[in-house]
């Protein structure tokens, strides 16, 4: 049956000499999902550069991986044996750069170092010496783990992954807060998520009933000094509450307020000049106040000179 869960990306960072351990780590992560994801309302998703990156030019290869993959990760698993990896230009290897960048985000890192036997003719001494220095550095910065065989790694990682999820505040805090989603790397609690959904639905509802007033110009009668402004509605029903003159030598009349201006309908705003200027040269500003079907209030401002009139702005009160 479907269930709501939080997805955490688990990045595997390692050189090429521990491919077996990488596959085991993936299997253990999926096994954790089978056993605990429904109860915990959490899903762990194993990710890595080989499965979650895409070709792209314009930057260092490792920087592209950092943006495409590392930036999305919540937990990083580093695994090493005899190699440290290929230099990136900024760090001694891609794995080392990924680990250090992930640590700077404050997210958890688990490091594993293999003590498995290896034929000496398969070991690159330069790589191994760099790895030893790297291992010694991180031994001073936290707790690392070693393993002596594939089976030993499997047993330790399976147990320690569960400990990590159950005890680390990064995961425990999400669960206790009732998190059901993560957006831009930030947890979203149930109540906030529901409020966001409500806000979205409210905006959709407002848009579905929103009027859209527009003018199809105006006409004037020079002899009488009359003006007739053609008010139209492209949107949903507008309940016209008030029409008033803000500036100009015009007397508005025959308004018959309030009235409904339905979609695709038109009504005229009538006026007559009260000044010495000819109506075709008379400037004016008119405010139209109206509501939608939900009672949301709007004001549209009409500005014009004689027959040349337009709605210059519409604001929601």
Buried (B, 14 or more C-beta within 10 A) or exposed (E): EEEEBBEBBBBBBBBEBBEBBBEBBBEBBBEBBEEBBEEBBBBBBBBBBEEBBEEEEEEEBBBBBBEBBBBBBBBBBBBBBBBBBBBBEEBBBBBBBBBEBBBEBEBBBBBBBBEBEEEEEEBEEEBBEBBEEBBEEBEEEEEBBBBEEBEBBBEBBBEBBBEBBEEBEBBEEBBEBBBBBBEEEEBBBEEBBEEEEEEEEEEEEEEEBBBBBBBEEBEBEEEEBBBBBBBBBEBBBBBBBEBEBEEBBBEBEEBEEEBEBEEEEEBBBBBBBEEEBEBBEBBBBBBBBBBBBEEBEBBBBBBBBBBEBEBEEBEEE
